[in-house]
């Protein structure tokens, strides 16, 4: 689901959405976000 131009009523609602979004990330999604050459080289 993520965040798409949405207004939340409380900070708790933001945190809930963030937790939901993070829990739904797949390994492929994380790799596509963090799989930059310079990051990979730092941990090689």
PDB file of N, CA, C, O and CB in Angstrom:
ATOM      1  N   UNK A   1       0.833  -1.195   0.000  1.00  0.00           N
ATOM      2  CA  UNK A   1       0.000   0.000   0.000  1.00  0.00           C
ATOM      3  C   UNK A   1       0.871   1.249   0.000  1.00  0.00           C
ATOM      4  O   UNK A   1       0.751   2.062  -0.916  1.00  0.00           O
ATOM      5  CB  UNK A   1      -0.944   0.004   1.212  1.00  0.00           C
ATOM      6  N   UNK A   2       1.733   1.433   0.978  1.00  0.00           N
ATOM      7  CA  UNK A   2       2.632   2.572   0.993  1.00  0.00           C
ATOM      8  C   UNK A   2       1.950   3.876   1.355  1.00  0.00           C
ATOM      9  O   UNK A   2       0.880   3.900   1.964  1.00  0.00           O
ATOM     10  CB  UNK A   2       3.282   2.710  -0.332  1.00  0.00           C
ATOM     11  N   UNK A   3       2.599   4.952   0.964  1.00  0.00           N
ATOM     12  CA  UNK A   3       2.116   6.300   1.250  1.00  0.00           C
ATOM     13  C   UNK A   3       1.881   7.014  -0.075  1.00  0.00           C
ATOM     14  O   UNK A   3       2.807   7.172  -0.870  1.00  0.00           O
ATOM     15  CB  UNK A   3       3.127   7.091   2.146  1.00  0.00           C
ATOM     16  N   UNK A   4       0.665   7.438  -0.310  1.00  0.00           N
ATOM     17  CA  UNK A   4       0.329   8.103  -1.568  1.00  0.00           C
ATOM     18  C   UNK A   4      -0.560   9.312  -1.303  1.00  0.00           C
ATOM     19  O   UNK A   4      -1.784   9.194  -1.260  1.00  0.00           O
ATOM     20  CB  UNK A   4      -0.372   7.122  -2.535  1.00  0.00           C
ATOM     21  N   UNK A   5       0.061  10.469  -1.125  1.00  0.00           N
ATOM     22  CA  UNK A   5      -0.700  11.711  -0.927  1.00  0.00           C
ATOM     23  C   UNK A   5      -1.882  11.510   0.005  1.00  0.00           C
ATOM     24  O   UNK A   5      -3.026  11.804  -0.341  1.00  0.00           O
ATOM     25  CB  UNK A   5      -1.191  12.248  -2.262  1.00  0.00           C
ATOM     26  N   UNK A   6      -1.588  11.014   1.170  1.00  0.00           N
ATOM     27  CA  UNK A   6      -2.636  10.690   2.128  1.00  0.00           C
ATOM     28  C   UNK A   6      -2.422  11.486   3.409  1.00  0.00           C
ATOM     29  O   UNK A   6      -1.286  11.693   3.833  1.00  0.00           O
ATOM     30  CB  UNK A   6      -2.660   9.174   2.426  1.00  0.00           C
ATOM     31  N   UNK A   7      -3.501  11.925   4.015  1.00  0.00           N
ATOM     32  CA  UNK A   7      -3.445  12.624   5.290  1.00  0.00           C
ATOM     33  C   UNK A   7      -3.889  11.652   6.368  1.00  0.00           C
ATOM     34  O   UNK A   7      -4.918  10.989   6.237  1.00  0.00           O
ATOM     35  CB  UNK A   7      -4.335  13.911   5.282  1.00  0.00           C
ATOM     36  N   UNK A   8      -3.104  11.574   7.432  1.00  0.00           N
ATOM     37  CA  UNK A   8      -3.420  10.671   8.530  1.00  0.00           C
ATOM     38  C   UNK A   8      -3.944  11.474   9.708  1.00  0.00           C
ATOM     39  O   UNK A   8      -3.544  12.618   9.924  1.00  0.00           O
ATOM     40  CB  UNK A   8      -2.182   9.843   8.941  1.00  0.00           C
ATOM     41  N   UNK A   9      -4.834  10.869  10.457  1.00  0.00           N
ATOM     42  CA  UNK A   9      -5.430  11.564  11.604  1.00  0.00           C
ATOM     43  C   UNK A   9      -4.472  11.668  12.784  1.00  0.00           C
ATOM     44  O   UNK A   9      -4.496  12.653  13.522  1.00  0.00           O
ATOM     45  CB  UNK A   9      -6.695  10.853  12.041  1.00  0.00           C
ATOM     46  N   UNK A  10      -3.633  10.659  12.963  1.00  0.00           N
ATOM     47  CA  UNK A  10      -2.730  10.658  14.110  1.00  0.00           C
ATOM     48  C   UNK A  10      -1.359  10.128  13.692  1.00  0.00           C
ATOM     49  O   UNK A  10      -1.213   9.496  12.646  1.00  0.00           O
ATOM     50  CB  UNK A  10      -3.313   9.809  15.265  1.00  0.00           C
ATOM     51  N   UNK A  11      -0.368  10.397  14.524  1.00  0.00           N
ATOM     52  CA  UNK A  11       0.958   9.853  14.299  1.00  0.00           C
ATOM     53  C   UNK A  11       0.917   8.331  14.400  1.00  0.00           C
ATOM     54  O   UNK A  11       1.641   7.645  13.678  1.00  0.00           O
ATOM     55  CB  UNK A  11       1.965  10.439  15.307  1.00  0.00           C
ATOM     56  N   UNK A  12       0.092   7.804  15.272  1.00  0.00           N
ATOM     57  CA  UNK A  12      -0.047   6.350  15.403  1.00  0.00           C
ATOM     58  C   UNK A  12      -0.522   5.731  14.090  1.00  0.00           C
ATOM     59  O   UNK A  12      -0.092   4.634  13.736  1.00  0.00           O
ATOM     60  CB  UNK A  12      -1.030   6.001  16.538  1.00  0.00           C
ATOM     61  N   UNK A  13      -1.389   6.413  13.375  1.00  0.00           N
ATOM     62  CA  UNK A  13      -1.844   5.919  12.069  1.00  0.00           C
ATOM     63  C   UNK A  13      -0.693   5.884  11.062  1.00  0.00           C
ATOM     64  O   UNK A  13      -0.610   4.971  10.241  1.00  0.00           O
ATOM     65  CB  UNK A  13      -2.988   6.801  11.531  1.00  0.00           C
ATOM     66  N   UNK A  14       0.189   6.876  11.128  1.00  0.00           N
ATOM     67  CA  UNK A  14       1.366   6.906  10.246  1.00  0.00           C
ATOM     68  C   UNK A  14       2.270   5.726  10.578  1.00  0.00           C
ATOM     69  O   UNK A  14       2.722   5.015   9.680  1.00  0.00           O
ATOM     70  CB  UNK A  14       2.146   8.254  10.392  1.00  0.00           C
ATOM     71  N   UNK A  15       2.533   5.517  11.853  1.00  0.00           N
ATOM     72  CA  UNK A  15       3.398   4.423  12.286  1.00  0.00           C
ATOM     73  C   UNK A  15       2.796   3.083  11.874  1.00  0.00           C
ATOM     74  O   UNK A  15       3.515   2.201  11.405  1.00  0.00           O
ATOM     75  CB  UNK A  15       3.614   4.470  13.814  1.00  0.00           C
ATOM     76  N   UNK A  16       1.506   2.923  12.042  1.00  0.00           N
ATOM     77  CA  UNK A  16       0.840   1.678  11.631  1.00  0.00           C
ATOM     78  C   UNK A  16       1.019   1.425  10.146  1.00  0.00           C
ATOM     79  O   UNK A  16       1.325   0.303   9.743  1.00  0.00           O
ATOM     80  CB  UNK A  16      -0.652   1.725  11.972  1.00  0.00           C
ATOM     81  N   UNK A  17       0.833   2.454   9.323  1.00  0.00           N
ATOM     82  CA  UNK A  17       0.991   2.305   7.875  1.00  0.00           C
ATOM     83  C   UNK A  17       2.435   1.981   7.525  1.00  0.00           C
ATOM     84  O   UNK A  17       2.698   1.148   6.658  1.00  0.00           O
ATOM     85  CB  UNK A  17       0.543   3.581   7.146  1.00  0.00           C
ATOM     86  N   UNK A  18       3.374   2.644   8.202  1.00  0.00           N
ATOM     87  CA  UNK A  18       4.780   2.386   7.946  1.00  0.00           C
ATOM     88  C   UNK A  18       5.127   0.935   8.278  1.00  0.00           C
ATOM     89  O   UNK A  18       5.808   0.272   7.497  1.00  0.00           O
ATOM     90  CB  UNK A  18       5.656   3.347   8.758  1.00  0.00           C
ATOM     91  N   UNK A  19       4.675   0.446   9.405  1.00  0.00           N
ATOM     92  CA  UNK A  19       4.928  -0.949   9.790  1.00  0.00           C
ATOM     93  C   UNK A  19       4.312  -1.914   8.785  1.00  0.00           C
ATOM     94  O   UNK A  19       4.940  -2.903   8.406  1.00  0.00           O
ATOM     95  CB  UNK A  19       4.371  -1.229  11.195  1.00  0.00           C
ATOM     96  N   UNK A  20       3.108  -1.635   8.360  1.00  0.00           N
ATOM     97  CA  UNK A  20       2.428  -2.477   7.372  1.00  0.00           C
ATOM     98  C   UNK A  20       3.206  -2.489   6.054  1.00  0.00           C
ATOM     99  O   UNK A  20       3.385  -3.537   5.433  1.00  0.00           O
ATOM    100  CB  UNK A  20       0.981  -1.978   7.137  1.00  0.00           C
ATOM    101  N   UNK A  21       3.660  -1.315   5.643  1.00  0.00           N
ATOM    102  CA  UNK A  21       4.395  -1.202   4.388  1.00  0.00           C
ATOM    103  C   UNK A  21       5.721  -1.955   4.457  1.00  0.00           C
ATOM    104  O   UNK A  21       6.075  -2.675   3.523  1.00  0.00           O
ATOM    105  CB  UNK A  21       4.642   0.269   4.048  1.00  0.00           C
ATOM    106  N   UNK A  22       6.447  -1.792   5.549  1.00  0.00           N
ATOM    107  CA  UNK A  22       7.731  -2.473   5.709  1.00  0.00           C
ATOM    108  C   UNK A  22       7.533  -3.985   5.734  1.00  0.00           C
ATOM    109  O   UNK A  22       8.303  -4.720   5.115  1.00  0.00           O
ATOM    110  CB  UNK A  22       8.436  -2.006   6.996  1.00  0.00           C
ATOM    111  N   UNK A  23       6.526  -4.449   6.432  1.00  0.00           N
ATOM    112  CA  UNK A  23       6.280  -5.892   6.535  1.00  0.00           C
ATOM    113  C   UNK A  23       5.904  -6.509   5.191  1.00  0.00           C
ATOM    114  O   UNK A  23       6.095  -7.709   4.992  1.00  0.00           O
ATOM    115  CB  UNK A  23       5.176  -6.162   7.548  1.00  0.00           C
ATOM    116  N   UNK A  24       5.380  -5.721   4.280  1.00  0.00           N
ATOM    117  CA  UNK A  24       4.972  -6.234   2.979  1.00  0.00           C
ATOM    118  C   UNK A  24       6.062  -6.141   1.909  1.00  0.00           C
ATOM    119  O   UNK A  24       5.842  -6.529   0.762  1.00  0.00           O
ATOM    120  CB  UNK A  24       3.761  -5.495   2.515  1.00  0.00           C
ATOM    121  N   UNK A  25       7.232  -5.628   2.283  1.00  0.00           N
ATOM    122  CA  UNK A  25       8.331  -5.557   1.324  1.00  0.00           C
ATOM    123  C   UNK A  25       8.859  -6.959   1.038  1.00  0.00           C
ATOM    124  O   UNK A  25       9.038  -7.768   1.948  1.00  0.00           O
ATOM    125  CB  UNK A  25       9.466  -4.647   1.854  1.00  0.00           C
ATOM    126  N   UNK A  26       9.099  -7.226  -0.219  1.00  0.00           N
ATOM    127  CA  UNK A  26       9.693  -8.502  -0.602  1.00  0.00           C
ATOM    128  C   UNK A  26      11.211  -8.331  -0.686  1.00  0.00           C
ATOM    129  O   UNK A  26      11.718  -7.209  -0.707  1.00  0.00           O
ATOM    130  CB  UNK A  26       9.111  -9.009  -1.962  1.00  0.00           C
ATOM    131  N   UNK A  27      11.920  -9.445  -0.732  1.00  0.00           N
ATOM    132  CA  UNK A  27      13.366  -9.391  -0.869  1.00  0.00           C
ATOM    133  C   UNK A  27      13.762  -8.662  -2.145  1.00  0.00           C
ATOM    134  O   UNK A  27      14.732  -7.903  -2.159  1.00  0.00           O
ATOM    135  CB  UNK A  27      13.955 -10.799  -0.860  1.00  0.00           C
ATOM    136  N   UNK A  28      13.014  -8.893  -3.211  1.00  0.00           N
ATOM    137  CA  UNK A  28      13.305  -8.239  -4.486  1.00  0.00           C
ATOM    138  C   UNK A  28      13.123  -6.726  -4.386  1.00  0.00           C
ATOM    139  O   UNK A  28      13.906  -5.968  -4.959  1.00  0.00           O
ATOM    140  CB  UNK A  28      12.406  -8.803  -5.588  1.00  0.00           C
ATOM    141  N   UNK A  29      12.097  -6.284  -3.662  1.00  0.00           N
ATOM    142  CA  UNK A  29      11.881  -4.844  -3.494  1.00  0.00           C
ATOM    143  C   UNK A  29      13.041  -4.203  -2.735  1.00  0.00           C
ATOM    144  O   UNK A  29      13.524  -3.135  -3.113  1.00  0.00           O
ATOM    145  CB  UNK A  29      10.558  -4.582  -2.754  1.00  0.00           C
ATOM    146  N   UNK A  30      13.481  -4.854  -1.673  1.00  0.00           N
ATOM    147  CA  UNK A  30      14.588  -4.317  -0.881  1.00  0.00           C
ATOM    148  C   UNK A  30      15.853  -4.266  -1.728  1.00  0.00           C
ATOM    149  O   UNK A  30      16.594  -3.285  -1.681  1.00  0.00           O
ATOM    150  CB  UNK A  30      14.821  -5.169   0.388  1.00  0.00           C
ATOM    151  N   UNK A  31      16.100  -5.315  -2.497  1.00  0.00           N
ATOM    152  CA  UNK A  31      17.280  -5.328  -3.367  1.00  0.00           C
ATOM    153  C   UNK A  31      17.210  -4.218  -4.408  1.00  0.00           C
ATOM    154  O   UNK A  31      18.228  -3.602  -4.722  1.00  0.00           O
ATOM    155  CB  UNK A  31      17.417  -6.687  -4.060  1.00  0.00           C
ATOM    156  N   UNK A  32      16.028  -3.957  -4.945  1.00  0.00           N
ATOM    157  CA  UNK A  32      15.910  -2.913  -5.962  1.00  0.00           C
ATOM    158  C   UNK A  32      16.145  -1.520  -5.374  1.00  0.00           C
ATOM    159  O   UNK A  32      16.574  -0.609  -6.082  1.00  0.00           O
ATOM    160  CB  UNK A  32      14.533  -2.974  -6.619  1.00  0.00           C
ATOM    161  N   UNK A  33      15.865  -1.360  -4.092  1.00  0.00           N
ATOM    162  CA  UNK A  33      16.060  -0.070  -3.431  1.00  0.00           C
ATOM    163  C   UNK A  33      17.507   0.100  -2.994  1.00  0.00           C
ATOM    164  O   UNK A  33      18.071   1.188  -3.110  1.00  0.00           O
ATOM    165  CB  UNK A  33      15.125   0.063  -2.223  1.00  0.00           C
ATOM    166  N   UNK A  34      18.110  -0.974  -2.491  1.00  0.00           N
ATOM    167  CA  UNK A  34      19.432  -0.875  -1.876  1.00  0.00           C
ATOM    168  C   UNK A  34      20.549  -1.477  -2.712  1.00  0.00           C
ATOM    169  O   UNK A  34      21.715  -1.383  -2.330  1.00  0.00           O
ATOM    170  CB  UNK A  34      19.411  -1.539  -0.547  1.00  0.00           C
ATOM    171  N   UNK A  35      20.225  -2.088  -3.837  1.00  0.00           N
ATOM    172  CA  UNK A  35      21.217  -2.799  -4.623  1.00  0.00           C
ATOM    173  C   UNK A  35      22.074  -1.915  -5.510  1.00  0.00           C
ATOM    174  O   UNK A  35      22.283  -2.236  -6.680  1.00  0.00           O
ATOM    175  CB  UNK A  35      20.545  -3.804  -5.455  1.00  0.00           C
ATOM    176  N   UNK A  36      22.568  -0.817  -4.982  1.00  0.00           N
ATOM    177  CA  UNK A  36      23.444   0.073  -5.733  1.00  0.00           C
ATOM    178  C   UNK A  36      24.873  -0.452  -5.645  1.00  0.00           C
ATOM    179  O   UNK A  36      25.273  -1.007  -4.622  1.00  0.00           O
ATOM    180  CB  UNK A  36      23.353   1.533  -5.198  1.00  0.00           C
ATOM    181  N   UNK A  37      25.626  -0.279  -6.696  1.00  0.00           N
ATOM    182  CA  UNK A  37      26.996  -0.792  -6.742  1.00  0.00           C
ATOM    183  C   UNK A  37      27.826  -0.332  -5.545  1.00  0.00           C
ATOM    184  O   UNK A  37      28.543  -1.132  -4.944  1.00  0.00           O
ATOM    185  CB  UNK A  37      27.671  -0.354  -8.030  1.00  0.00           C
ATOM    186  N   UNK A  38      27.734   0.948  -5.198  1.00  0.00           N
ATOM    187  CA  UNK A  38      28.568   1.460  -4.113  1.00  0.00           C
ATOM    188  C   UNK A  38      28.179   0.851  -2.769  1.00  0.00           C
ATOM    189  O   UNK A  38      29.032   0.680  -1.898  1.00  0.00           O
ATOM    190  CB  UNK A  38      28.467   2.981  -4.044  1.00  0.00           C
ATOM    191  N   UNK A  39      26.898   0.522  -2.591  1.00  0.00           N
ATOM    192  CA  UNK A  39      26.460  -0.124  -1.342  1.00  0.00           C
ATOM    193  C   UNK A  39      26.970  -1.557  -1.306  1.00  0.00           C
ATOM    194  O   UNK A  39      27.502  -2.005  -0.290  1.00  0.00           O
ATOM    195  CB  UNK A  39      24.904  -0.097  -1.211  1.00  0.00           C
ATOM    196  N   UNK A  40      26.813  -2.268  -2.397  1.00  0.00           N
ATOM    197  CA  UNK A  40      27.260  -3.656  -2.470  1.00  0.00           C
ATOM    198  C   UNK A  40      28.761  -3.736  -2.227  1.00  0.00           C
ATOM    199  O   UNK A  40      29.228  -4.628  -1.520  1.00  0.00           O
ATOM    200  CB  UNK A  40      26.901  -4.275  -3.837  1.00  0.00           C
ATOM    201  N   UNK A  41      29.520  -2.811  -2.807  1.00  0.00           N
ATOM    202  CA  UNK A  41      30.974  -2.822  -2.643  1.00  0.00           C
ATOM    203  C   UNK A  41      31.381  -2.573  -1.189  1.00  0.00           C
ATOM    204  O   UNK A  41      32.407  -3.086  -0.743  1.00  0.00           O
ATOM    205  CB  UNK A  41      31.612  -1.770  -3.550  1.00  0.00           C
ATOM    206  N   UNK A  42      30.601  -1.804  -0.457  1.00  0.00           N
ATOM    207  CA  UNK A  42      30.917  -1.530   0.947  1.00  0.00           C
ATOM    208  C   UNK A  42      30.821  -2.779   1.803  1.00  0.00           C
ATOM    209  O   UNK A  42      31.496  -2.882   2.827  1.00  0.00           O
ATOM    210  CB  UNK A  42      29.990  -0.462   1.497  1.00  0.00           C
ATOM    211  N   UNK A  43      29.990  -3.728   1.397  1.00  0.00           N
ATOM    212  CA  UNK A  43      29.766  -4.928   2.208  1.00  0.00           C
ATOM    213  C   UNK A  43      30.383  -6.170   1.587  1.00  0.00           C
ATOM    214  O   UNK A  43      30.125  -7.282   2.049  1.00  0.00           O
ATOM    215  CB  UNK A  43      28.283  -5.149   2.411  1.00  0.00           C
ATOM    216  N   UNK A  44      31.188  -6.004   0.557  1.00  0.00           N
ATOM    217  CA  UNK A  44      31.835  -7.146  -0.094  1.00  0.00           C
ATOM    218  C   UNK A  44      33.181  -7.427   0.531  1.00  0.00           C
ATOM    219  O   UNK A  44      33.874  -8.355   0.114  1.00  0.00           O
ATOM    220  CB  UNK A  44      31.998  -6.897  -1.592  1.00  0.00           C
TER     221      UNK A  44
END
